[in-house]
Amino acid sequence: MLKVSGIYVSPIEVESALIGHDAVLEAAVVGKEDEDRLIKPIAFVVLKPGREATPELAETLRKHVKSLLAPYKYPRWIEFIDELPKTATERSSVSSCVPGSRPVETRTGIGGTMNG
């Protein structure tokens, strides 16, 4: 769980909203400190083949999450990556890539695997 503006946010809930968009193959959400040292969601997104990572798509994904969830839950940053980093047991390990991030559970769009 992430605490955003004093309210708990489930990364899995945000990931599920992102995966629900037709451009997204996989997503992982962790917490990242902003310039005020407050924790906000950052999303790492793997796009489906044939989709292009653009600033416009990132904004579309933010709006998509806001349309499904409370506005404070949307990812403030979206990073497009080729694949989610995985451990030897195929668990997502995105938090290791973000300085100052908080490790949380992640979920992939393939088979809905939940990892801890």
C-alpha positions, -999 to +999 in steps of 0.1 A: +000+000+000+011+035-007+001+065+014-007+094-010-018+127+005-026+108+038-049+083+020-039+047+013-037+037-024-035+001-035-009-003-063-028-033-076-059-012-081-040+013-102-022-015-121-056-031-128-070+002-142-039+006-164-041-030-177-077-024-186-066+001-213-063-016-247-027-003-252-013-018-220+002-053-218+017-051-183+019-025-156+036-021-122+031+007-098+054+018-069+057+049-048+081+077-056+089+109-037+080+141-054+099+174-050+080+180-017+091+146-004+056+132-007+049+098-020+030+096-053+024+067-076+047+060-106+037+035-132+059+014-153+040+003-184+048-023-211+027-016-242+012-042-265+030-049-298+023-022-323+016+006-298+039+036-296+050+052-263+042+089-266+035+117-242-001+118-255-005+081-247+009+087-212-017+115-207-045+092-220-035+066-195-036+091-167-071+102-177-081+065-181-071+058-145-088+090-132-120+079-150-120+046-131-105+055-097-105+084-073-084+113-088-056+111-061-048+075-072-036+083-107+001+078-115+019+112-116+046+097-138+044+070-164+075+053-177+072+032-208+096+002-207+102-028-230+096-054-202+091-054-164+123-065-146+117-099-131+135-120-104+146-156-110+111-167-100+094-144-125+083-118-099+083-082-109+111-062-094+103-027-105+110-010-072+147-018-075+149+005-106+135+036-089+157+055-064+136+062-033+107+040-044+087+019-019+085-018-028+049-030-032+031-059-048+030-058-086+007-074-111+011-083-147-015-083-174-006-118-185-025-143-164-030-117-137+000-130-117+003-113-083+038-109-069+051-098-036 
